[in-house]
Amino acid sequence: MVFAAVVLACEPVLAGGGAAKPSEGHGEGHASVPADKTLKMPRLIAPVMVKGEMVRYMHLDVTLKLPDANNRKVLMDKVPYMQDAFVRAVHATSILRNEETQQVDVDGLRTRLLAICDRVVGAGLVNDIEFRDVSKGTE
């Protein structure tokens, strides 16, 4: 009996009846919760090739920028497929703009990966891609 009374008393809280504040980020899809328009991908490790030989690996944090949060769940379900295609792309073609300076072609890499996103999840679901090189330091 006591258990039933506790469950009944807590039912509004368990059902989401006002216990969580909007700033706490509980629940997805509620109008009061700010929607996340980004999706962080698993770390991308790309070989840096100079004159046909690998000189090092570049570790990149990759964040997808979304037009809105409505399709975030769809994108999250496709992360393994996008990551596989990303890895294949950076191993198939150099990420460098200039081999002498080992300067990364960020715009070219962004264009290639955006094309992969369009192919894997559909056109327009990813607006932009942000890269952060974490090769040289700690996180």
Secondary structure, DSSP 8 states (H G I E B T S, - for coil): -HHHHHHHHHHHHHTTSS-S-GGGT-SSS-TTS----EEE---EEEEEEETTEEEEEEEEEEEEE-S-STTHHHHHHTHHHHHHHHHHHHHHS--EEETTTTEE-HHHHHHHHHHHHHHHH-TTS--EEEEEE-SSS--
